[in-house]
Amino acid sequence: MKSDLEIARSATLQPIQAIGEQLGLLPDELEPYGRHMAKVSLSAIERLKDRPQAKYVVVSAITPTPLGEGKTVHTIGLSLALGRRGKKVVTCIRQPSMGPLFGIKGGAAGGGYSQVVPMEEFNLHLTGDIHAVQAAHNLIAAHVDASVLLKNRFGFDPDKIAWRRVTDTNDRVLREIIIGLGGPRNGIPRRTGFDIAVASELMAILGLADSLKDMRERIGRVILGYRPDDSAITADETKCAGAATVVMKDSIKPTLMQTMEGTACFVHAGPFANIAHGNSSIVADRIAVRLGDYVVTEAGFGADIGAEKFFNIKCRASGLKPDAALLVCTVRALKSHSGRFRIVPGKPLPDGLLQEDLDALDAGLPNLGKQIENVKSHGIPVVVAINQFPDDTDAEHERIKEYALANGAFACEVSEVFVKGGEGGLAIAEAIERACEEESNFDFLYPLDVPIAEKIETIAKRMYGADGIELLPKAEADIERYEALGYGGLPICMAKTHLSLSHDAKLKGRPEGFTLPVREVRLAAGAGFLYPLCGTMRTMPGLGSKPALEQVDIDENGEIVGLF
């Protein structure tokens, strides 16, 4: 089979103005970036507000392997299939970080014949939103350190500065650093570090803001550090929120692109799916739901993380209610959840994983059952898509179908959107259409007005299957402080491994009998959530010994090669 890049280049692309016109956007609502991308003015939200609302579908997955299970492929593929069934469909997805692109994971434009195109622009700079976030974030960081050095007029305790720096590159040596060396003219030496740019709170804000004004207000509420008496210092207090908003002002507009089959796709925001909510923007969804029959969006990682945050953080902020969910699984991932196989990025899959093994499949299926339960607990129907791989067998597919239906799935279908595009997803599209006609009783997992610890415990028990939680001393102190400061009514954005339903990546399948440890709780006051840390979180990935960047180059014709 051709590479993703070769397939993407085989697509016949329409001018972006034609995509916008077909969608129902006005010419003056588009700001073209070349021939195939355009920023979309937020004025469209007001103009379209009285139109009927599209069916709203979220795509999630079982607990993934390190290789991913094809969630973005199915976000695009489902959209293509709905388009082939005569529906006007709009896709809404995150902008990917360039860090993983040049590492092991590769691009995030989908794959095979279910991609957003042009694939190169999508995976690289796009319209510059991540760069704007990075520049705004580091502008604030520079201002904080300069103010501390020069009379410290805002009263920072240098040991309690909370604002690190960011870069959109996987660079492990920057995780923990000491700055300010070289003498007193260079700053006060202190320990700090870098995060990946998409882990910036500014990126989480971009995903949740509903207007430029709202983005400015949220940036102003960001806490940059604390005084010796532990009182918080915000971006508004340090007079840098306005400048940061100016740097990011164009990033509030979603980017319009197209799929391999000419359907419309909004690409906007890219918040980290561990310490942030891991979903594309509210403003893109609000435009999209007034333009099509169906809106298909994607939530990061498995249903226990990304979909839970989609439901309880993003949907609270947007006011939009989903009609159905598509839950993606693979035979290989379910067999890996038996605990009998180890998948290592960059290395061949174990031989046993590529052979029919119904016993291993049965041992791993409870993970699928739990993730179906997680979606249904929010009151919406869930369709399971089996992402077909060449080594799958009919017997394995049938076993998954039987299990999914017996455990509450509305439908379960085999999908071939990777190799066939929309044609390979007609069955899942038809099932999603039927699911969207079911009566939806969407509800949140917890009310906001209960204590912080109770909200954390609700997520741990109902989403992960934990017996309870253990609040370590720092977490207890954090919760007490935030409730005293008036932040107790915020939603919870759990930060844990995506490779297990639990906090321990080694616990596969559907773990039981465990207690979820919470070592600390942090506040994202601008984004508007609290994020408990369960286990050790890496907010700066690292490159491997043979990263994908070694394959990327420019050929004699000036064309990019080696992206995947």
C-alpha positions in Angstrom: 0.0 0.0 0.0 1.1 3.5 -0.7 2.4 5.7 2.1 0.0 8.2 3.8 1.8 11.1 2.1 1.5 9.4 -1.4 -2.2 8.7 -0.8 -2.8 12.3 0.4 -1.1 13.7 -2.7 -3.4 11.6 -5.0 -6.4 13.5 -3.8 -8.0 16.1 -6.1 -8.2 19.2 -3.9 -10.8 22.0 -4.3 -9.9 25.6 -3.7 -10.7 26.4 0.0 -13.2 29.1 -1.1 -15.3 26.3 -2.9 -15.3 24.2 0.3 -16.4 27.2 2.3 -19.2 28.1 -0.2 -20.5 24.5 -0.2 -20.5 24.6 3.5 -22.5 27.8 3.6 -19.8 30.2 4.7 -19.7 33.7 3.2 -16.7 34.9 1.3 -15.9 37.6 3.8 -16.0 35.0 6.6 -12.9 33.3 5.1 -9.3 34.5 5.4 -7.3 32.3 2.9 -3.9 30.9 3.8 -2.8 29.8 0.4 -5.1 27.8 -1.8 -6.3 25.0 0.6 -6.6 26.5 4.0 -8.5 29.5 5.5 -9.2 31.0 8.8 -12.9 31.4 9.6 -14.2 34.5 11.2 -16.2 34.1 14.5 -18.8 36.4 13.1 -20.3 33.3 11.5 -21.4 32.1 14.9 -23.8 35.1 15.3 -25.0 34.9 11.7 -25.8 31.2 11.9 -27.2 31.0 15.4 -30.8 30.5 14.4 -30.2 27.6 12.0 -31.1 24.0 13.1 -28.4 22.2 15.0 -26.6 19.2 13.5 -26.4 15.8 15.1 -23.3 15.9 17.3 -21.1 12.8 17.3 -17.9 12.2 19.4 -15.3 9.6 18.4 -13.4 7.9 21.2 -11.6 4.5 21.7 -10.8 1.7 24.1 -7.6 2.1 26.1 -5.0 2.4 23.3 -1.7 0.8 22.8 1.3 3.1 22.3 0.7 2.9 18.6 -2.9 4.2 18.7 -5.9 2.4 17.4 -7.1 4.6 14.5 -9.3 7.2 16.3 -8.5 10.1 14.0 -8.7 7.7 11.0 -12.3 7.0 12.1 -13.2 10.6 12.8 -12.3 11.3 9.2 -13.6 8.0 7.8 -17.0 8.3 9.5 -17.3 11.8 8.1 -16.5 10.5 4.6 -19.0 7.7 5.0 -21.8 10.0 6.1 -21.0 12.2 3.1 -21.3 9.2 0.8 -24.7 8.6 2.4 -25.9 12.0 1.3 -25.4 13.8 4.5 -23.8 17.3 4.9 -21.0 16.6 7.4 -18.4 18.7 9.1 -15.4 17.3 10.9 -13.8 19.0 13.9 -10.4 17.9 15.1 -7.3 19.2 17.0 -4.2 20.6 15.4 -1.3 18.1 16.0 1.9 19.0 17.7 5.0 18.7 15.6 6.8 17.0 18.4 5.2 13.5 17.9 5.4 14.0 14.1 9.2 13.9 14.2 9.3 11.3 17.0 7.8 7.8 16.6 4.1 8.4 16.3 4.1 10.3 13.1 1.4 12.5 11.7 -2.1 13.0 13.0 -4.1 13.8 9.8 -5.8 10.4 9.8 -4.3 7.7 7.6 -4.7 5.8 4.4 -7.7 6.9 2.5 -9.3 8.7 5.4 -7.1 11.9 5.8 -7.3 15.6 6.1 -5.4 17.3 3.2 -3.0 18.8 2.4 -1.4 16.4 4.8 1.9 18.3 4.9 0.4 21.6 6.0 -1.9 19.9 8.5 1.0 18.2 10.2 3.5 21.0 10.1 2.8 24.7 10.7 -0.8 24.9 9.5 -1.8 28.6 10.1 0.6 29.1 13.0 -1.7 28.7 16.0 0.7 26.5 18.0 3.5 29.0 17.3 1.3 31.8 18.5 0.6 29.9 21.7 4.3 29.2 22.2 5.3 32.8 21.6 2.6 34.2 23.9 3.4 31.7 26.6 7.2 32.4 26.5 6.5 36.2 26.4 4.8 35.8 29.8 7.6 33.7 31.1 10.2 36.3 30.1 8.1 39.0 31.7 7.9 37.1 35.0 11.6 36.5 35.2 12.5 40.0 34.2 10.1 41.5 36.8 11.6 39.2 39.6 15.2 40.4 38.7 14.3 44.1 38.4 12.9 45.0 41.8 10.2 42.3 41.8 7.4 44.8 41.9 4.7 42.1 41.7 6.1 40.3 44.8 6.9 36.8 43.4 8.5 34.2 45.6 11.2 33.0 43.2 10.7 29.4 44.5 7.0 29.6 43.8 6.9 30.7 40.1 4.5 28.3 38.4 4.9 29.4 34.8 7.4 27.2 32.9 8.4 27.7 29.3 7.2 25.7 26.2 8.5 24.5 22.8 6.8 22.4 20.1 9.7 19.9 20.0 10.2 16.6 21.8 13.3 17.6 23.8 13.8 15.6 27.0 16.9 17.5 28.2 14.6 20.6 28.8 12.3 18.8 31.2 14.3 20.1 34.2 16.8 22.9 33.8 18.4 25.8 35.8 18.1 29.3 34.4 19.6 32.6 35.2 23.3 31.4 35.2 26.1 33.6 34.2 25.9 36.4 36.7 23.3 38.8 38.2 22.6 40.5 34.9 21.2 37.3 33.5 18.5 36.7 36.1 18.1 34.9 39.4 19.2 31.3 39.2 16.3 28.9 39.7 15.1 25.5 38.7 12.4 25.3 36.1 11.8 23.5 32.8 10.0 23.3 29.4 6.8 21.6 28.5 5.6 20.7 25.0 3.8 23.7 23.5 0.4 22.0 23.4 0.6 21.4 27.2 0.5 25.2 27.7 -2.5 26.4 29.7 -2.9 29.0 26.8 -3.6 26.1 24.5 -6.3 24.7 26.9 -7.8 28.2 27.0 -7.8 28.4 23.2 -9.8 25.2 23.1 -12.4 26.4 25.6 -12.8 30.1 24.9 -16.0 31.1 23.1 -14.7 34.5 21.8 -11.7 36.8 21.6 -13.1 38.6 24.7 -13.4 35.4 26.6 -9.9 34.3 25.6 -8.6 37.7 26.9 -10.4 37.3 30.2 -9.3 33.7 30.7 -5.6 34.6 30.0 -5.9 37.3 32.6 -7.0 34.7 35.2 -4.0 32.5 34.6 -1.9 32.1 37.8 1.8 32.7 37.2 3.1 32.1 40.7 2.7 33.0 44.4 3.9 35.4 46.9 5.7 34.4 50.1 2.2 34.4 51.8 0.9 32.0 49.2 -1.4 34.5 47.6 -1.7 34.0 43.8 -0.3 36.3 41.2 -2.2 36.4 37.9 -1.4 37.5 34.3 -3.7 40.5 34.8 -1.9 41.6 37.9 1.4 41.5 36.1 -0.1 43.4 33.1 1.0 40.8 30.5 -2.4 39.3 29.6 -3.2 41.9 27.0 0.1 41.4 25.2 -0.3 37.6 25.2 -3.8 38.0 23.8 -2.5 40.3 21.0 0.1 37.6 20.0 -2.7 35.0 20.0 -5.5 37.1 18.5 -5.7 35.3 15.1 -5.4 31.9 16.7 -9.0 32.1 18.0 -10.3 31.6 14.5 -10.6 28.0 13.4 -8.8 26.8 10.2 -11.0 25.3 7.5 -9.5 22.4 5.5 -10.9 19.4 3.5 -10.8 15.7 3.6 -9.7 13.2 0.9 -13.3 13.1 -0.4 -13.9 16.9 -0.3 -15.9 17.2 2.9 -15.2 20.1 5.2 -12.9 19.9 8.3 -12.3 22.5 11.0 -8.8 22.1 12.6 -8.5 24.1 15.7 -6.6 24.0 19.0 -4.5 21.1 20.3 -4.6 20.8 24.1 -2.6 18.0 25.6 -4.9 15.1 26.5 -3.3 14.3 29.9 -3.1 17.5 31.9 -5.6 19.4 29.7 -9.0 18.4 28.1 -7.6 17.0 24.8 -10.4 18.2 22.5 -10.6 20.6 19.6 -12.2 24.0 20.1 -15.6 25.1 21.2 -15.8 27.9 18.6 -15.2 25.4 15.7 -18.0 23.1 17.0 -20.4 26.1 17.4 -19.9 27.1 13.8 -20.0 23.5 12.5 -23.3 22.5 14.2 -25.1 25.3 12.3 -23.7 24.3 8.9 -24.2 20.6 8.5 -26.5 17.6 9.2 -23.7 15.9 11.3 -20.7 17.1 13.1 -18.1 14.5 13.9 -15.4 15.5 16.5 -12.7 13.5 18.3 -11.7 13.2 22.0 -8.1 12.4 22.9 -7.0 9.0 24.1 -9.5 6.4 25.5 -13.1 7.0 26.6 -12.0 7.1 30.3 -9.9 10.2 29.6 -10.7 12.1 26.4 -14.4 11.4 26.2 -14.9 11.9 29.9 -13.3 15.3 29.6 -15.3 16.0 26.4 -18.5 15.3 28.3 -17.7 17.0 31.6 -15.5 19.9 30.7 -16.0 20.8 27.0 -19.7 20.2 26.9 -20.3 22.1 30.1 -18.4 25.1 28.6 -20.0 24.9 25.1 -23.6 24.0 26.1 -23.6 21.5 23.2 -25.0 18.0 23.9 -23.7 14.9 22.0 -26.2 12.6 20.3 -24.0 9.5 20.0 -20.5 8.2 20.2 -18.3 6.0 18.1 -15.9 3.8 20.1 -12.9 2.5 18.1 -11.2 -0.8 18.9 -8.7 -3.1 17.3 -8.2 -6.9 17.6 -4.5 -6.3 18.4 -5.2 -3.8 21.2 -7.8 -6.1 22.8 -5.4 -9.0 22.7 -2.7 -6.8 24.2 -5.1 -6.1 27.1 -4.8 -9.7 28.0 -1.4 -8.7 29.5 0.3 -11.4 27.4 1.9 -9.2 24.8 4.1 -6.1 25.0 3.9 -3.5 22.3 6.9 -1.2 22.0 6.9 1.8 19.6 9.4 1.5 16.9 9.7 -2.3 17.3 7.9 -5.1 15.4 4.7 -6.4 17.0 5.0 -9.7 18.8 4.3 -12.7 16.5 1.6 -14.0 18.8 -0.3 -10.8 18.4 -0.6 -11.3 14.7 -2.1 -14.8 14.9 -5.7 -15.7 15.8 -6.0 -16.1 19.6 -9.5 -16.1 20.8 -8.4 -16.9 24.3 -6.2 -13.8 24.5 -9.0 -11.8 22.9 -11.5 -12.9 25.5 -9.1 -11.9 28.3 -8.8 -8.4 26.8 -12.4 -7.8 25.9 -13.4 -6.4 29.4 -11.6 -3.2 28.5 -14.0 -2.7 25.7 -16.9 -3.5 28.0 -15.7 -0.9 30.5 -15.3 1.8 27.9 -18.8 1.1 26.5 -20.0 1.5 30.1 -18.1 4.8 30.4 -19.8 6.3 27.4 -23.3 5.0 28.2 -23.0 6.4 31.8 -23.3 9.8 30.2 -26.6 8.9 28.7 -25.8 8.5 25.0 -25.7 5.5 22.7 -22.4 4.1 21.6 -21.5 2.4 18.3 -18.3 0.2 18.3 -16.1 0.3 15.2 -13.6 -2.6 14.7 -10.7 -1.1 12.9 -9.7 -3.9 10.6 -6.1 -5.0 10.2 -4.8 -7.5 7.6 -4.1 -10.2 10.2 -7.5 -10.1 11.8 -9.8 -13.1 11.4 -13.5 -13.3 10.9 -13.8 -15.4 14.1 -12.1 -12.6 16.1 -14.4 -10.0 14.6 -17.5 -12.0 15.4 -16.3 -12.5 19.0 -15.9 -8.7 19.4 -19.3 -8.1 17.9 -21.0 -10.6 20.2 -19.3 -9.1 23.3 -20.0 -5.5 22.4 -23.7 -6.0 21.8 -24.0 -8.1 25.0 -22.3 -5.3 26.9 -24.6 -2.5 25.8 -23.3 -1.2 22.5 -26.0 0.1 20.2 -24.2 -1.5 17.2 -20.8 -3.0 16.3 -19.4 -3.0 12.8 -16.1 -3.8 11.1 -14.6 -0.7 9.5 -12.2 -0.5 6.5 -12.0 3.3 6.3 -8.2 3.2 6.2 -8.0 1.2 2.9 -11.3 2.2 1.4 -12.1 5.7 2.7 -15.8 6.5 3.0 -16.9 3.3 1.3 -15.2 1.3 4.0 -17.3 3.1 6.7 -20.8 2.9 5.3 -21.9 0.3 7.9 -20.7 2.4 10.9 -22.2 5.6 9.3 -25.6 3.9 9.0 -25.3 2.7 12.6 -24.4 6.2 13.8 -27.4 7.7 11.9 -29.7 5.2 13.7 -28.0 5.8 17.0 -28.5 9.6 16.7 -32.3 9.0 16.3 -32.4 7.3 19.6 -33.7 9.3 22.6 -30.6 10.9 24.2 -30.5 11.4 28.0 -27.1 13.1 28.1 -26.0 14.1 31.6 -22.8 15.0 33.4 -21.0 12.6 35.6 -21.0 14.9 38.6 -22.4 18.2 39.7 -19.9 21.1 40.1 -21.1 22.1 43.6 -19.9 19.0 45.4 -16.4 19.0 47.2 -13.3 18.5 45.0 -12.4 15.2 46.5 -15.9 13.8 45.9 -15.6 14.8 42.2 -12.3 13.1 41.9 -13.6 10.0 43.6 -16.6 9.8 41.3 -14.4 9.8 38.2 -12.0 7.3 39.8 -14.8 4.9 40.7 -17.2 5.2 37.7 -14.7 5.8 34.9 -11.7 3.7 36.0 -13.2 1.1 38.2 -11.2 2.0 41.3 -12.3 1.1 44.7 -11.6 4.6 45.9 -8.9 7.3 46.0 -5.9 8.0 48.2 -5.2 11.7 48.6 -1.5 12.1 49.5 -0.7 15.0 51.9 0.2 17.5 49.1 -3.1 16.8 47.3 -5.1 17.2 50.5 -3.3 20.6 51.1 -3.9 21.7 47.5 -7.6 20.9 47.7 -8.0 22.7 51.0 -6.3 25.8 49.5 -8.3 25.8 46.3 -11.6 25.4 48.1 -10.6 28.3 50.5 -9.8 30.5 47.5 -13.2 29.8 45.8 -12.1 27.4 43.1 -14.0 24.4 44.5 -16.7 24.7 41.9 -14.5 23.9 38.9 -14.7 20.7 36.9 -12.0 18.1 37.2 -9.4 17.3 34.5 -7.8 14.1 35.6 -4.1 13.6 34.6 -3.1 9.9 34.4 -1.6 7.4 32.0 -3.6 6.8 28.8 -2.3 3.2 28.6 -4.5 1.8 31.4 -7.9 2.4 32.9 -5.9 2.8 36.2 -3.0 5.0 37.1 -0.5 2.3 36.3 0.3 1.7 32.6 1.2 -1.9 33.4 -2.4 -2.8 34.5 -4.1 -3.9 31.3 -7.6 -5.0 30.5 -10.2 -3.9 33.2 -8.2 -3.6 36.4 -10.1 -4.1 39.7 -9.3 -3.9 43.4 -7.1 -0.8 43.1 -7.0 2.5 44.8 -6.2 5.6 42.7 -3.4 7.7 44.3 -3.6 11.4 43.8 -0.2 13.0 44.6 -1.2 16.6 44.0 -3.9 18.8 42.5 -3.0 21.8 40.3 -5.2 24.7 39.2 -5.7 26.0 35.7 -7.6 29.1 36.6 -7.7 30.5 33.1 -8.8 27.4 31.4 -11.2 26.8 34.3 -10.5 23.4 35.7 -8.5 21.6 38.4 -6.2 18.8 37.4 -5.2 16.1 39.9 -2.0 14.3 39.1 -2.2 10.5 39.4 1.3 9.0 38.9 4.1 10.8 37.1 3.1 12.9 34.1 5.4 13.8 31.3 4.6 17.1 29.8 7.7 17.0 27.6 8.1 13.9 25.4 11.5 12.8 24.2 12.9 11.6 20.8 13.8 8.0 20.4 17.1 6.6 19.2 15.8 6.5 15.6 13.1 9.2 15.4 10.9 9.7 12.4 12.7 13.0 11.6 15.6 11.0 10.1 13.3 10.0 7.3 12.0 13.4 6.4 13.6 15.4 3.6 13.2 17.5 0.5 13.6 15.9 -2.9 15.1 17.3 -6.0 11.7 18.9 -6.9 11.3 20.6 -3.6 8.7 18.2 -2.4 8.5 16.9 1.2 9.3 13.2 1.5 9.2 10.8 4.5 6.2 12.0 6.4 3.8 9.3 7.6 
